[in-house]
Amino acid sequence: MNFDFKLIEDKVEFFEALDIKDLEKKINEKVDQNRAIMLGVHSVSHQMHVDGDGRRFYSAVVHFRMVGK
């Protein structure tokens, strides 16, 4: 029986929330989880959208990359 372990080198995750604090909480939780598999934050892109009723919607894309690469 052969086991083949491959390390994840890059990973992109998408987040969304109705307020900025929830978005930040979701991202921070995922940063901690990915740190356990040796991925660090490479870049973050975020946006805020206001719909026709004035409600705000927040989203972010976080690119994780292998630490030390």
C-alpha positions, 0 to 999 in steps of 0.5 A: 500500500502506497501513501502519497502525501502532497502539500497544499501550496496555494489555496484561495478562499471566498468569504461573505457577511452582512457586516464587517465584524462577521467578515473579519471573524470568518477570515481570522478563524480560517487563518488559524485553521490554515496555519495548522497546515502551514499556509499563511496569508499571501493577499487579501482583496475585499469589497463592499456592495450596497443594494437598492434598499441600502443594505451593505454586503461585504465580501473578501477573497483570501489567497493562502500560500505555503509558509516559506515559499 
